[in-house]
Amino acid sequence: MSERLVRSSRRAGPRPDPGVVHIGLLGCGTVGGEVLRLLREHADLITHRTGRRLEVAKVAVARRDKPRRVPVPPDRLVDDGWAVVQDEGVDVVVEVMGGVEPAYTYIRRALALGRPVVTANKRLLGTHGPELLRLADTSGVGLYFEAAVGGAIPLIKPLRESLAADRIHAITGILNGTTNYILTRMSEEGWTFEHALAAAQEHGFAEADPDEDLDGHDAAAKLAILATVAFHAPVTAEQVYRDGIAAIGPREIAYARQLGYAVKLLAIAAERDGGLDCRVHPTLLPLTHPLATIRDERNAVLVTGAATGPILFSGPGAGGTPTAVVVLGDIIEAADGRGSGAWPVRDSTFLARPVLPIGDLVVPSCLFLEVVDRPGVFAKVAAVFGEEMVSLASIVQKSRGETADVVLMTHEAPDGAVQRVVSRLRAMDVVAAVGPVLRVQEQEPRPG
């Protein structure tokens, strides 16, 4: 007998109390602790609104003797995730432990056993999201992950439900609060990258090891999830082009502002040439762009649909309490599916849409150079652009004594050609330094 038939047989009989939903919690850290606290403090509100009482049946933790801000009855604490996943008394499995393993193995097993799963795990879904959605579909249960992208910002449900009848052309977002805080402080206060990072860590916006954020891994995982949902195509984080902000300094930000741009770490997914353009990198945005005004640790996502046009979602992108609220919303939705007898199933028959290479992208770019300040140098630099068929739109030059800063804005050009220009410039003896190359986003990507 298949696991799906076993599940159907087990659920067919009457439950002792169909008004109670038993939750199995994997992990009890920052988010898990807040889930427990909100369940306790908002119990009456949740029951009043849903007609069901949510109860935590088991909580899997690494150390049962560890002191906890939100106490858990000892008889509900276990140190083995399998005790949660395989307990027939658990109605909804909630994974907030983080990381890829063992969360991946636990979730696979829970879905195979016919139990709906709620997760806030962006790394896991960025790696295995398409596979887990297919498994949820096959098993006839729901996989809920609103809290995995954007914290308290509703994104997944609007894309899957409210905008299901529209064709999404592009998603453009600020998906990482750490990098947005750093870039904001550098822009508004003139701080160095190191100073801004230290402040982010002091305020709890950045981890002690912030590389996951600074190098764009966090934003790439979130973008893969959004792209999978919005374009109904399997996208993983490793397919997303990624570049971080470590090379950005106050000088680049100041020159960008002089030209009328803000620097943001953007996550972009768009239809292009029959495939998908998926990338995370520092970007120049016109100061009038709605995402240019998103400050500090806030997140924002601009969704552009064929019928709806651009819709902006914005709010706190992280934090234990906002994330826990959204996790509870997913639990309630899963409970409603169980109570009505109609387990929510999302169609995971994905379309075959290739993720296109970054080298084929055609956009304007901005280059920051330091060159020897003597006659004839710029002619040599300009010749490289001409030979690679990259047209220059504007030039800003400022002498620094023996060297000069040169800021070059190109017209639209293939990204591969711009990268060839950069490689050649770095090899020239008249070029003292080549700074970061910042792609320019004048407007939302056009459907291709």
Residue pairs with C-beta under 8 A, 6 or more apart in sequence:
1 9
3 112
3 113
3 114
3 139
4 114
4 138
4 139
4 140
6 114
7 113
7 114
7 115
7 139
7 140
8 114
10 88
10 114
11 114
18 339
19 51
19 52
19 53
20 52
20 53
20 54
20 55
21 52
21 53
21 54
21 55
21 91
21 92
21 331
21 335
21 338
21 339
22 55
22 56
22 57
22 89
22 90
22 91
22 92
23 39
23 54
23 55
23 56
23 57
23 90
23 91
23 92
23 94
23 331
24 56
24 57
24 58
24 59
24 60
24 84
24 85
24 87
24 90
24 92
24 93
24 94
25 32
25 35
25 36
25 56
25 58
25 59
25 60
25 84
25 94
25 96
26 60
26 81
26 84
26 85
26 93
26 94
26 95
26 96
26 97
26 103
26 106
27 60
27 61
27 95
27 96
27 97
27 98
28 36
28 59
28 60
28 61
28 68
28 70
28 72
28 96
29 96
29 97
29 98
30 320
31 96
31 120
31 147
31 320
31 323
31 324
31 327
32 59
32 96
32 97
33 68
33 69
33 70
33 320
34 70
34 320
34 321
34 323
34 324
35 94
35 96
35 324
35 327
35 328
36 56
36 59
36 70
36 72
37 69
37 70
37 324
38 321
38 324
38 325
38 328
39 46
39 54
39 56
39 328
40 70
42 328
43 53
43 54
46 52
46 53
46 54
46 328
46 332
47 53
47 54
50 332
50 335
50 336
51 339
52 332
52 335
52 336
52 339
54 328
54 331
54 332
54 335
56 72
56 76
57 76
57 87
57 89
57 90
58 76
58 77
58 78
58 83
58 84
58 87
58 90
59 72
59 76
59 77
59 78
59 84
60 78
60 79
60 80
60 81
60 83
60 84
60 97
61 77
61 78
61 79
62 79
63 79
64 74
64 77
64 78
64 79
78 84
81 97
81 102
81 106
82 106
82 109
84 90
84 93
84 106
85 93
85 106
85 109
85 110
85 113
85 115
86 109
86 113
90 115
91 115
91 116
91 334
91 335
91 338
92 115
92 116
92 117
92 118
92 331
92 334
92 335
92 338
93 106
93 107
93 110
93 115
93 116
93 117
93 118
94 117
94 118
94 119
94 327
94 331
95 103
95 106
95 107
95 117
95 118
95 119
95 120
95 121
95 124
96 119
96 120
96 121
96 327
97 103
97 121
98 121
98 123
99 121
99 123
99 124
100 123
100 124
100 127
100 128
103 119
103 121
103 124
104 124
104 127
104 128
104 132
107 117
107 119
107 124
107 132
107 143
108 132
108 135
110 117
111 117
111 132
111 135
111 136
111 139
111 141
111 143
112 135
112 139
113 139
114 139
114 140
114 141
115 141
116 141
116 142
116 143
116 144
116 334
116 337
116 338
116 343
116 344
117 136
117 141
117 142
117 143
117 144
118 144
118 145
118 147
118 327
118 330
118 331
118 334
119 125
119 143
119 144
119 145
119 147
119 148
120 145
120 147
120 148
120 323
120 326
120 327
121 145
121 148
122 148
122 149
122 218
122 221
122 222
122 225
123 221
123 237
124 132
125 132
125 145
125 148
125 221
125 224
125 225
126 220
126 221
126 222
126 224
126 225
126 236
126 237
127 221
127 236
127 237
127 238
128 236
129 145
129 224
129 225
129 228
129 234
129 236
130 228
130 234
130 235
130 236
130 348
130 350
132 143
133 143
133 228
133 346
133 348
134 348
134 350
136 142
136 143
136 345
136 346
136 348
137 345
137 346
137 347
137 348
137 349
140 343
140 345
141 343
141 344
141 345
142 333
142 334
142 337
142 343
142 344
142 345
142 346
143 346
144 330
144 331
144 333
144 334
145 156
145 225
145 330
146 154
146 155
146 156
146 157
146 326
146 327
146 329
146 330
147 323
147 324
147 326
147 327
147 330
148 156
148 222
148 225
149 155
149 156
149 175
149 222
149 225
149 226
150 175
150 222
150 299
150 301
150 313
150 315
150 317
151 299
151 315
151 316
151 317
151 318
151 319
151 322
151 323
151 326
152 315
152 316
152 317
152 319
152 322
152 323
152 325
152 326
153 299
153 300
153 301
153 313
153 314
153 315
153 316
153 317
154 313
154 326
155 226
155 301
155 313
156 225
156 226
156 229
158 303
158 311
158 313
159 168
159 226
159 229
159 230
159 303
160 229
160 346
163 303
163 305
163 308
163 311
165 307
166 305
166 306
166 307
166 308
167 305
167 306
167 307
168 230
168 231
168 303
168 304
168 305
168 306
169 270
169 271
169 304
169 305
169 306
169 444
169 445
169 446
169 447
170 268
170 269
170 270
170 271
170 302
170 303
170 304
170 444
170 445
170 447
171 223
171 226
171 227
171 230
171 267
171 268
171 269
171 270
171 301
171 302
171 303
171 304
172 266
172 267
172 268
172 270
172 291
172 301
172 302
172 304
172 441
172 444
172 445
173 222
173 223
173 226
173 266
173 267
173 268
173 291
173 299
173 300
173 301
173 302
174 180
174 264
174 265
174 266
174 267
174 291
174 294
174 298
174 299
174 300
174 301
174 317
175 218
175 219
175 222
175 223
175 267
175 280
175 299
175 301
175 317
176 213
176 216
176 218
176 219
176 222
176 265
176 299
176 317
177 205
177 296
177 297
177 298
177 299
177 316
177 317
177 318
178 200
178 205
178 206
178 207
178 210
178 213
178 214
178 218
178 297
179 213
179 214
179 216
179 219
179 244
179 245
179 265
180 264
180 265
180 294
180 295
180 296
180 297
180 298
180 299
181 196
181 199
181 200
181 203
181 205
181 206
181 296
181 297
182 193
182 196
182 197
182 200
182 206
182 214
182 245
183 196
183 245
183 248
183 253
183 263
183 264
183 265
184 295
184 296
185 191
185 195
185 196
185 199
185 200
185 296
186 192
186 193
186 196
186 248
186 249
186 250
186 253
187 253
187 257
187 262
187 263
188 295
189 196
190 250
190 254
191 199
191 250
192 249
192 250
193 245
193 246
193 248
193 249
193 250
197 206
197 210
197 214
200 206
200 210
200 297
201 207
201 208
201 210
205 296
205 297
205 318
206 213
207 213
211 217
212 218
213 219
214 244
214 245
214 246
215 242
215 244
215 246
216 242
216 243
216 244
216 245
216 265
216 280
216 281
217 237
217 242
219 242
219 265
219 267
219 280
220 237
220 240
220 242
220 267
220 280
221 237
222 267
223 235
223 237
223 240
223 267
223 268
223 269
223 278
223 280
224 235
224 236
224 237
224 239
224 240
224 278
226 267
226 269
226 301
227 233
227 235
227 240
227 269
227 276
227 278
228 234
228 235
228 350
230 269
230 303
231 269
231 271
231 276
231 351
231 353
232 350
232 351
233 276
233 350
233 351
233 352
233 353
234 350
235 269
235 276
235 278
235 355
239 278
239 355
240 278
240 279
240 280
240 355
241 278
241 279
241 280
241 281
241 358
242 279
242 280
242 281
243 280
243 281
243 282
244 265
244 282
245 265
245 282
247 435
247 436
248 263
248 282
248 436
249 435
251 368
251 405
251 435
252 263
252 368
252 435
252 436
252 438
253 263
255 368
255 396
255 405
255 407
256 262
256 263
256 284
256 366
256 438
257 287
258 396
259 284
259 366
259 394
259 396
259 407
259 409
260 286
260 287
261 284
261 285
261 286
261 287
261 292
261 366
261 440
262 284
262 285
262 286
262 287
262 289
262 292
263 282
263 283
263 284
263 285
263 438
264 282
264 283
264 285
264 291
264 292
264 294
265 280
265 281
265 282
265 283
266 280
266 281
266 282
266 283
266 285
266 291
266 441
267 279
267 280
268 277
268 278
268 279
268 280
268 283
268 441
268 445
269 276
269 277
269 278
270 276
270 277
270 444
270 445
270 447
270 448
271 277
271 445
271 447
271 448
272 356
272 361
272 445
272 447
272 448
273 356
273 360
273 448
274 353
274 354
274 448
275 353
275 354
275 355
275 356
276 353
276 354
276 355
276 356
277 355
277 356
277 361
277 445
278 355
279 358
279 361
281 438
281 439
282 436
282 438
283 438
283 439
283 440
283 441
284 366
284 438
284 439
284 440
284 441
285 291
285 292
285 441
286 292
286 442
289 441
290 300
290 302
290 310
290 312
291 300
291 302
294 300
294 314
297 316
297 317
297 318
298 314
298 315
298 316
298 317
299 314
299 315
299 316
299 317
299 318
300 312
300 313
300 314
300 315
301 312
301 313
301 314
302 310
302 311
302 312
302 313
302 444
303 310
303 311
303 313
304 310
304 311
304 444
304 445
305 311
306 447
310 444
315 322
316 322
333 344
334 344
337 343
337 344
358 415
358 416
359 414
359 415
359 416
359 419
360 414
360 415
360 416
361 414
361 415
361 439
362 412
362 413
362 414
362 415
363 412
363 413
363 415
363 439
363 440
363 441
364 393
364 409
364 410
364 411
364 412
364 413
364 439
364 440
364 442
365 409
365 410
365 413
365 415
365 418
365 437
365 438
365 439
365 440
366 407
366 408
366 409
366 410
366 437
366 438
366 439
366 440
367 407
367 408
367 410
367 418
367 421
367 422
367 425
367 434
367 435
367 437
368 405
368 406
368 407
368 434
368 435
368 436
368 438
369 381
369 405
369 406
369 407
369 408
369 425
369 431
369 433
369 434
369 435
370 400
370 403
370 404
370 405
370 406
370 431
370 432
370 433
370 435
371 377
371 378
371 381
371 403
371 404
371 406
371 430
371 431
371 432
372 402
372 403
372 404
372 430
372 431
372 432
373 399
373 400
373 401
373 402
373 403
373 404
374 430
377 430
378 395
378 397
378 406
380 428
380 430
381 406
381 425
381 428
381 430
381 431
382 392
384 421
384 424
384 425
384 428
385 391
385 392
385 408
385 410
385 421
388 417
388 418
388 420
388 421
388 424
389 413
389 417
390 410
390 411
390 413
390 417
390 418
390 421
391 410
391 411
391 413
392 408
392 409
392 410
392 411
393 409
393 410
393 411
394 408
394 409
395 406
395 407
395 408
395 409
396 405
396 406
396 407
397 404
397 405
397 406
397 407
398 404
398 405
403 432
409 440
410 418
415 439
418 437
419 437
422 434
422 437
425 431
425 434
426 434
